[in-house]
Amino acid sequence: MKIIIVENELYLAQSIASKLNENGYDTETYSSIKVAMDSHGDVYLLSTNLPGQNTSPLITKFKDKIIILMVNYINNDTVGEPLRLGAKDYIVKPFMLEDLMRKIEHYKEYQSLRKQTSLYQEYMQNLLQDIETHFDIKDITTPLVIETNYQRLVDKIVFEHVEQTKTLLTFIPLGDKNWKEKIQKSSPSTLLYITEAHVLKKTDRETLLETLKNYDFILCSTSNIESDFNTITLNTDSKLYDQNEVLTIDDYVKFIVNSFQYKFPDTELSKKLGISRKSLWEKRKKYGLFKKK
């Protein structure tokens, strides 16, 4: 991690750089905003007491980085406006270098978590993008039980729901032996997304439903569940499948035709399925999977 120090007080800049170097950081110091504009760092320690210099261009350019303001006093010019432009935090001079490093580590961890979250969101969107849903997310009212023949369909609906409503989500698969503890430790402000209800024995399922009376949740089940909670059924004929699911021959053919009929001509598609074009046509007719023009 490289830390850029923009400070015109030479002794202070050198003192900060020396301490940070001792703790494994790579540093560069600048006394001029103009020169610092060409720097490349992960963290910017920016003094707001630079006579005759405007810090706004630097903050605007590097707002995606970690910018910590070093201020002599707090007002709109030294703190309010820079924070609005994209600075992350500030520290008042004189300060303990240990306090400064705690801020750096805090924002370093925060930035790392944001990157991880972005990666997971992108992965989930890619994983679920081919699943078609015809359900209006606005119709979701929790707590809710959703019975389905395909969990990923519900996955997509739940993730779209929390994205639209800006709701915090806690995922609890009931195949996890610690599911009871996870429910009990969950935050009251979070929505529980509970899956794999089919793995529970009847007594455990009754315990689960009794426990959930005190929580906000969406429970996904691939089997019928009798409860007093609002329950809806969402099924699909265009299931994807994974290595843990065994499909019937009919389901497999339906999946292949439905998924690849616009990617391959019928001659090639029938060849890949090991059937004749006539047989493929008959299966299209049987399943109602004719191409849309």
Backbone torsions as a table, in degrees:
resi	resn	phi	psi	omega
1	MET	NA	126.9	178.8
2	LYS	-102.4	132.5	-179.6
3	ILE	-112.9	124.2	177.7
4	ILE	-97.0	123.6	179.1
5	ILE	-107.2	119.0	178.7
6	VAL	-111.7	101.4	-172.8
7	GLU	-154.2	129.1	-178.7
8	ASN	-88.7	-9.0	173.8
9	GLU	-84.5	101.1	-171.1
10	LEU	-56.7	-45.5	-176.9
11	TYR	-62.2	-44.3	-179.8
12	LEU	-64.0	-44.3	-179.8
13	ALA	-60.1	-43.8	-179.7
14	GLN	-67.6	-38.0	179.3
15	SER	-64.3	-44.1	178.5
16	ILE	-64.8	-45.1	-179.1
17	ALA	-61.3	-42.5	-178.8
18	SER	-62.2	-45.1	-179.5
19	LYS	-65.3	-42.0	179.9
20	LEU	-66.9	-38.4	177.8
21	ASN	-63.0	-38.4	178.4
22	GLU	-62.6	-25.8	-178.3
23	ASN	-100.6	18.2	171.2
24	GLY	91.5	6.2	179.2
25	TYR	-91.0	148.7	173.2
26	ASP	-95.1	130.3	-175.4
27	THR	-128.1	154.6	169.4
28	GLU	-136.7	140.8	-179.5
29	THR	-116.3	142.3	178.7
30	TYR	-137.1	144.8	174.8
31	SER	-106.6	-3.7	-176.0
32	SER	-125.9	130.2	175.7
33	ILE	-60.7	-42.3	-177.1
34	LYS	-57.8	-45.3	-179.6
35	VAL	-71.9	-38.3	-178.5
36	ALA	-66.1	-19.0	179.5
37	MET	-62.7	-22.6	-179.7
38	ASP	-96.5	8.0	-177.6
39	SER	-81.2	167.4	178.8
40	HIS	-135.9	101.0	-177.8
41	GLY	-135.4	170.9	176.4
42	ASP	-98.5	-32.1	179.9
43	VAL	-129.3	138.6	177.0
44	TYR	-119.8	117.6	173.2
45	LEU	-97.6	106.4	-168.1
46	LEU	-113.7	116.9	174.3
47	SER	-73.9	137.0	176.9
48	THR	-96.7	4.9	178.1
49	ASN	-108.4	69.2	179.8
50	LEU	-119.5	93.1	-174.7
51	PRO	-51.8	129.1	176.6
52	GLY	75.3	8.1	-178.0
53	GLN	-121.0	142.3	-179.2
54	ASN	-103.1	118.9	-176.9
55	THR	-81.0	-14.6	-173.2
56	SER	-57.7	-45.0	-179.6
57	PRO	-59.3	-38.9	-179.2
58	LEU	-67.7	-44.0	-179.9
59	ILE	-62.2	-43.9	-179.8
60	THR	-62.8	-41.0	-177.7
61	LYS	-69.6	-38.2	-173.9
62	PHE	-111.1	28.6	-176.0
63	LYS	-65.3	-19.2	176.5
64	ASP	-81.9	-7.8	176.1
65	LYS	-91.7	179.9	176.3
66	ILE	-91.0	109.0	179.6
67	ILE	-110.8	118.8	177.4
68	ILE	-114.9	121.7	-178.3
69	LEU	-80.8	138.6	173.9
70	MET	-110.3	109.0	-169.6
71	VAL	-119.4	150.4	175.2
72	ASN	-85.1	-29.6	179.5
73	TYR	-156.7	165.5	-174.1
74	ILE	-108.0	121.1	168.8
75	ASN	-154.0	-173.7	-175.8
76	ASN	-64.9	-36.5	-177.7
77	ASP	-71.5	-38.4	-175.6
78	THR	-86.3	-26.8	-175.0
79	VAL	-128.3	-54.3	-173.3
80	GLY	-56.1	-56.5	-178.6
81	GLU	-66.3	-43.5	176.8
82	PRO	-59.5	-38.5	177.6
83	LEU	-65.8	-37.6	178.2
84	ARG	-64.5	-34.1	-178.3
85	LEU	-77.3	-18.4	178.0
86	GLY	137.4	-4.1	175.0
87	ALA	-63.6	148.6	-175.5
88	LYS	-89.6	-36.0	-172.7
89	ASP	-163.5	179.3	177.5
90	TYR	-145.8	161.0	175.3
91	ILE	-140.9	137.0	-173.8
92	VAL	-90.7	131.2	175.6
93	LYS	-76.3	145.3	-9.0
94	PRO	-77.0	150.1	-178.1
95	PHE	-134.3	159.8	174.7
96	MET	-81.2	133.5	-179.6
97	LEU	-61.8	-28.0	177.5
98	GLU	-64.6	-37.6	177.6
99	ASP	-66.3	-39.2	178.4
100	LEU	-63.5	-43.1	-178.9
101	MET	-67.8	-31.9	175.9
102	ARG	-64.1	-39.6	177.1
103	LYS	-64.8	-42.5	179.6
104	ILE	-60.7	-46.7	-178.9
105	GLU	-65.5	-37.6	179.1
106	HIS	-61.0	-48.9	-177.8
107	TYR	-74.2	-26.9	174.0
108	LYS	-63.3	-45.7	178.2
109	GLU	-65.7	-41.3	179.2
110	TYR	-60.5	-44.7	-179.5
111	GLN	-65.2	-39.2	178.2
112	SER	-63.3	-42.0	179.4
113	LEU	-65.5	-37.5	177.7
114	ARG	-63.5	-41.1	178.9
115	LYS	-65.2	-41.7	178.4
116	GLN	-63.3	-44.4	179.6
117	THR	-60.6	-43.0	178.5
118	SER	-62.3	-40.6	178.7
119	LEU	-63.1	-45.6	-179.5
120	TYR	-65.0	-39.4	178.5
121	GLN	-64.1	-42.8	179.4
122	GLU	-64.4	-40.1	179.3
123	TYR	-64.4	-45.1	-179.0
124	MET	-64.6	-40.5	178.3
125	GLN	-61.9	-41.0	178.6
126	ASN	-67.6	-39.4	-179.0
127	LEU	-65.7	-35.5	-172.7
128	LEU	-103.4	0.4	-170.7
129	GLN	-64.7	-28.3	-177.9
130	ASP	-87.2	0.0	179.9
131	ILE	-87.3	120.3	-178.5
132	GLU	-87.5	131.3	176.3
133	THR	-124.9	139.9	177.9
134	HIS	-121.6	33.9	-177.4
135	PHE	-110.6	132.2	179.9
136	ASP	-79.8	114.7	-177.5
137	ILE	-57.8	-28.6	-178.7
138	LYS	-64.8	-17.4	-178.4
139	ASP	-81.3	-5.5	-178.8
140	ILE	-76.7	123.1	170.8
141	THR	-128.1	127.2	-176.4
142	THR	-104.6	154.3	4.2
143	PRO	-71.6	153.8	-172.4
144	LEU	-150.1	138.7	171.7
145	VAL	-107.7	128.5	177.9
146	ILE	-117.3	118.0	175.5
147	GLU	-95.1	133.3	-173.8
148	THR	-148.6	161.9	172.5
149	ASN	-98.4	4.5	-176.6
150	TYR	-157.1	108.7	-173.8
151	GLN	-62.9	-36.0	-177.2
152	ARG	-62.4	-28.4	175.5
153	LEU	-60.8	-44.5	178.8
154	VAL	-70.7	-36.5	175.9
155	ASP	-52.6	-48.8	-176.9
156	LYS	-62.8	-43.5	-179.4
157	ILE	-63.7	-43.1	-178.5
158	VAL	-65.0	-44.7	-178.9
159	PHE	-67.0	-35.6	175.7
160	GLU	-66.9	-37.9	180.0
161	HIS	-63.3	-47.9	-177.1
162	VAL	-70.8	-28.8	177.9
163	GLU	-69.6	-41.7	-179.1
164	GLN	-70.7	-37.6	-175.6
165	THR	-94.5	-2.0	-179.3
166	LYS	55.8	42.9	-178.2
167	THR	-95.8	141.1	174.4
168	LEU	-76.3	138.6	-175.0
169	LEU	-121.6	136.3	172.7
170	THR	-118.4	120.9	-177.3
171	PHE	-93.0	126.2	-178.4
172	ILE	-132.4	99.0	174.5
173	PRO	-80.5	130.2	-176.3
174	LEU	-73.2	-6.6	172.5
175	GLY	-74.4	-13.7	176.6
176	ASP	-78.9	125.7	-176.2
177	LYS	-64.9	-16.9	-179.3
178	ASN	-99.2	24.1	-174.6
179	TRP	-63.0	-35.3	179.4
180	LYS	-63.4	-44.7	-179.8
181	GLU	-64.5	-39.0	-179.9
182	LYS	-65.0	-38.8	177.2
183	ILE	-64.4	-46.3	-177.7
184	GLN	-63.8	-32.8	-178.0
185	LYS	-88.9	-4.8	-177.6
186	SER	-69.9	151.4	-179.4
187	SER	-72.1	141.7	178.2
188	PRO	-61.4	-21.7	-177.5
189	SER	-90.9	1.9	-176.8
190	THR	-102.2	153.0	174.8
191	LEU	-94.8	127.0	179.0
192	LEU	-86.1	129.9	172.1
193	TYR	-110.8	110.4	-171.3
194	ILE	-113.4	128.7	-178.1
195	THR	-128.0	175.1	176.0
196	GLU	65.9	36.8	179.3
197	ALA	-62.0	-23.5	-177.1
198	HIS	-67.4	-16.4	-177.4
199	VAL	-83.3	-11.4	-175.6
200	LEU	-83.7	144.2	170.3
201	LYS	-73.1	164.3	-175.0
202	LYS	-57.2	-44.0	-178.4
203	THR	-65.3	-41.0	178.9
204	ASP	-67.0	-35.3	179.1
205	ARG	-66.5	-39.1	177.2
206	GLU	-65.3	-38.8	177.2
207	THR	-63.7	-42.3	179.2
208	LEU	-59.5	-50.3	-176.7
209	LEU	-63.7	-34.6	177.3
210	GLU	-69.1	-41.1	179.7
211	THR	-64.5	-38.5	-174.4
212	LEU	-71.1	-5.9	178.2
213	LYS	-63.4	-19.8	-178.0
214	ASN	-102.2	9.4	-174.0
215	TYR	-131.8	160.3	171.9
216	ASP	-97.5	127.6	-170.7
217	PHE	-156.1	163.5	163.3
218	ILE	-125.3	120.4	-179.9
219	LEU	-106.8	120.0	179.3
220	CYS	-100.6	129.4	-179.8
221	SER	-136.4	137.2	175.9
222	THR	-94.8	9.5	174.2
223	SER	-134.9	166.7	-177.7
224	ASN	-69.4	135.8	177.6
225	ILE	-126.6	126.0	176.3
226	GLU	-92.9	120.4	-179.2
227	SER	-155.3	171.3	177.8
228	ASP	-90.1	-1.5	-178.5
229	PHE	-81.9	155.4	174.8
230	ASN	-58.1	129.1	-175.1
231	THR	-130.3	134.7	174.5
232	ILE	-128.2	159.2	178.5
233	THR	-116.3	127.5	178.0
234	LEU	-129.0	112.7	178.9
235	ASN	-121.6	163.3	178.1
236	THR	-142.4	148.9	176.0
237	ASP	-95.7	-7.1	-176.8
238	SER	-112.4	57.0	-179.5
239	LYS	-70.1	140.3	163.6
240	LEU	-84.6	170.8	178.6
241	TYR	-140.0	160.4	177.6
242	ASP	-127.3	-179.5	-173.1
243	GLN	-69.2	-12.6	-178.6
244	ASN	-96.1	3.0	-177.1
245	GLU	-116.7	131.0	177.8
246	VAL	-100.8	120.1	-179.0
247	LEU	-99.8	153.2	170.1
248	THR	-72.3	163.3	178.4
249	ILE	-58.8	-43.2	179.1
250	ASP	-61.0	-44.9	179.7
251	ASP	-63.1	-38.3	-179.7
252	TYR	-65.6	-46.3	-179.9
253	VAL	-62.6	-42.8	178.0
254	LYS	-59.3	-43.4	-179.7
255	PHE	-62.7	-47.2	-177.8
256	ILE	-64.1	-46.6	-178.9
257	VAL	-63.4	-46.0	-177.6
258	ASN	-64.8	-33.9	-174.8
259	SER	-85.3	-30.6	-169.9
260	PHE	-121.0	6.4	-175.7
261	GLN	-67.4	-21.2	177.8
262	TYR	-97.3	-2.3	-179.8
263	LYS	-100.4	-26.0	-178.2
264	PHE	-129.4	145.3	172.3
265	PRO	-67.9	159.4	-175.4
266	ASP	-58.4	-34.9	-179.7
267	THR	-60.5	-46.1	-178.1
268	GLU	-73.5	-38.5	-179.4
269	LEU	-63.8	-43.0	179.1
270	SER	-66.4	-35.5	178.1
271	LYS	-64.5	-41.7	179.7
272	LYS	-66.3	-31.3	178.6
273	LEU	-83.8	-10.7	179.5
274	GLY	75.1	30.0	179.6
275	ILE	-131.2	168.7	179.8
276	SER	-81.6	164.1	177.6
277	ARG	-63.8	-34.7	178.4
278	LYS	-64.5	-42.8	178.4
279	SER	-64.1	-38.1	177.5
280	LEU	-63.1	-42.9	178.3
281	TRP	-60.6	-41.7	-179.9
282	GLU	-63.8	-38.8	179.4
283	LYS	-70.6	-36.4	175.5
284	ARG	-58.5	-45.8	-179.2
285	LYS	-63.8	-40.0	-178.5
286	LYS	-66.2	-41.2	-175.3
287	TYR	-95.2	-6.1	-177.9
288	GLY	66.6	42.0	-174.6
289	LEU	-112.9	37.9	179.5
290	PHE	-69.3	147.6	-179.8
291	LYS	-66.9	143.4	175.3
292	LYS	-89.0	131.6	-179.2
293	LYS	-87.6	NA	NA
